[in-house]
Amino acid sequence: MRVLIIEDEIKIASFMKNGLKQERYEVDLETNGRDGLELAMNTQYDLILLDVMLPGINGIEILKELRANNYNVPVILISALDSTEDRVNGLDFGADDYISKPFSFDELAARIRAILRRTQKHKSTKLHAGELTLDTVTHLAYRDNKEIELTTKEYSLLMFLMINKNKVLTRNSITQNVWGEDLDKDSNVIDVYIKKLRSKIEKKGTRPTIQSIRSVGYRLRDDSALEEFKNNEN
């Protein structure tokens, strides 16, 4: 599960980030409102922890912008403002929960688990692409019902490719969504991981599942999905 924290108080931000990492969440952190909004709009997250009082643009405005663009990822508002009116306003603008400072990490973690349980009930926990299956709960991958051993980063890369199957993904998009940071422009890290992933998921003598798109990036091809789309068009 990947979480975005948008919080300008470094002590609180580090407290949340370190705790979530210990709970095995992938965590990104932004301290500026505008930068946080941009990251949220261009990266796939399972949940956002959003402070109300932020530099650049406040949390309520970020929340309104996200919901106006049909961004339905769960958001927990975090604030020192604790009046009933503040809580009601936050929830009315589209927050899924509201937690007041100071708070314990145990309480925050429990609220996150509760929200994720609710959201997971309404979507499949498995991704499919041809003979590949990815279980987003157990973090296991299979081909022809046989388990594929993947590292954490290989799993994250495969999940991003499968979520966006049959779409051409740029190197920058892969970098931001899988690594969460900019890599050196001359880095071959993505190519190395793609090569490792191919060796584990592809069969010899068959068309590559992960295709290289010259000068652009990569695409995970799912012929069964393309065929279904063509049939629906007809």
N, C-alpha and C positions, 0 to 999 in steps of 0.2 A: 504494500500500500504506500502511496506517495502523498506526502503532506506538504503544503506550502504555508510557511509562517510569514505574515506581514506585520512586523512589530519593530518599533524604533528604540525601545528601551533594551539596550544590549543585555543587561543582566537577566531580564525576564525572557528575552528571546533565546539566550543561551541555555537557560534553565529548561525551557520547553524543548528546544532542539536536542539537547543531550539526553533528556528523558525519553523522547520519542525514538531516538536512535537505539537506545538500550532495549526498547520494546520492538525493535526490528522494523521500524518504519523507515522509508527513504524520506529525507527531509531537505527542503530548500528554504532559504531564509532571505527575505528582503526587508530593509529598514526604511525605505522610502515608498510612499503611497503610489506614486505614478509608476515607478519601476515594478512594484508589486502587481499592479493592475496589468501592466504589459506582460509580465511573466505568466500571470494567471490565464490571460486570454490566448497565449501561444503555447501553453504546455498542458499536458493532461495530468490532472491531480484527482485524488480520491476524496480529499478534504482540504479546506483552507481555514487556518486560524488567523483571524483578522482583527487587529487592534482598531479601536474607534478613532483615537487621536493620533494622527500621523502627519509627518511633513509632506508637502507636495499636494496631496489630496487625502481627505479624511476617509475613514473606513466606511462610513455610511454612503458616501458618494461612490466609493469603489463597489460596494454591494449593489447599489442601484444600477450602476453601469453593467455589472455582470449579469444581473437579472434581466435588464433591458435587452441584452444580447443572447437571451435564452441559455445562459451558462448555468446549468443546474447542479453543479457540484456542491455538496453540503458545505456550509460556512458557519463557523462558530465565532461570534463576536466576542472580543475581549476588551474590557474597559474598567476604568476606575469609577466611572459613572454608574451609580447603583440605584437610581430612583426607579419607581415603577414605570414612569413615563419613558425613561431611557430604554428600559427593557422592552416595553411594548412597541416603541418606535423601531427598534432594531429588528424585532420579530416581524413587524408589519412590512418592513422593507425587504424581507426575504431571507433573514438569517434563520438557520435551523436550530440554533441554541445561542444563549448569551451567558457568559460567565464573568463574574466581577472579580477584580483584583482586590486584595491578594487571594490566591487560591492554591490548593495543594496539587501536586502533579497527579496524585491518585484520583482526585476528583476530575481533573481534565481528561485523564486517560479513560476513565469510566464513561464520560460523556461522549468521547470520540468513539469508543466501542459501541455504545448504544446507537449512535447515528449511523455508523457503518453497517451494523446489523440490519437496521431498517432499510437502508439503500440497497444492500446486497439481496434482500428478499425480492426486489423488483427487477433484478437483472440476472442473466445467466452468469454462473461463476466459471464457465468454460468457454474457451475460444477455439474455433475450428478453422482449419485451412487445409483442404485436401485430406491427407492421411495424418496430419498433425493435430494434436489436441493439447491445449494448455489449460491447466487448472489454476485459476487465480487465487484459490483459497489455500491449497496445499503447496502451491509453487512447484508443481511437477509438470513435466512435459512428456508427451508420448508420441510415437509414430507406429501406426498399425497396432495400437494397444501395448506396445513395448516401451518401457520407461527410458527416457534419454537423460543422461546425467549432465546437468548444466551448472556452471558457476552462477553466482548471483547476478553478475553483469551480463552474462550470456542470456540468462532468463529474461532480464529487463529488456535487452535488445530484441529478443524473439517476440516478447509480448508486444512491444511497440510496432514491430513489423506486422504481426498478426492482427492487431487492432486496425491497422491501416492497410490490410491486404489489398493487392492490385492497385495500390496508389504508389506513385513515384515519390520517395522521400529524399529530400536533400540532405547533404551531410550536416548542414547547420541544424536542420530540424532534428536529426538523429542525435547530434551532440547535445542540444538543449534538453531533449526529452529523456535521454538515457543517461547522459553524464551530468546534466544539470549545470554545466559550466562550459565556457569557451575553451576549445583545445587549440593548440598551436596550429596555424594554417598549414604547416608542413608535416604535421603529425599523421602517422599512418595507423593510429590506434583503431579507428573504425574498421579499416581494411583487415587488420589482424583479427579482430573479433568476428567479422563477417566470415573470414576464412575458417576460423575455429568452429563457428556455428554451422557452416556448410558441411564440414567434415562429420558433424554429429547428426544432422537431420536429413541429408540428401542421400539418395541411392545412386550407386554407380550405374552409368549407362542410361540415366533418365534426364529429362530436361531439368535444368537448375531450378530449385524452388526459390532461391534468392537470386534475383537477376541484377547485374550491374548495369546501370544506366550511365553511359559515358558522360563525363564532365558534370554530372548532376548528383547521383547518389545511388540508391538501391530500391528494389521493389520485391516484395514477397508475392509470388504468383499463386493464385488459387483458381485453377481451371474450372473446378466444379462450380464456384461462385459465378464465374464469367458465363458459363453455360446456362446456369439458372437465370441470370439476368437477360440473356438473349432470348430464352424461351418465354420469359415474362413480357418482353418487348413484342414478341410475335403473338 
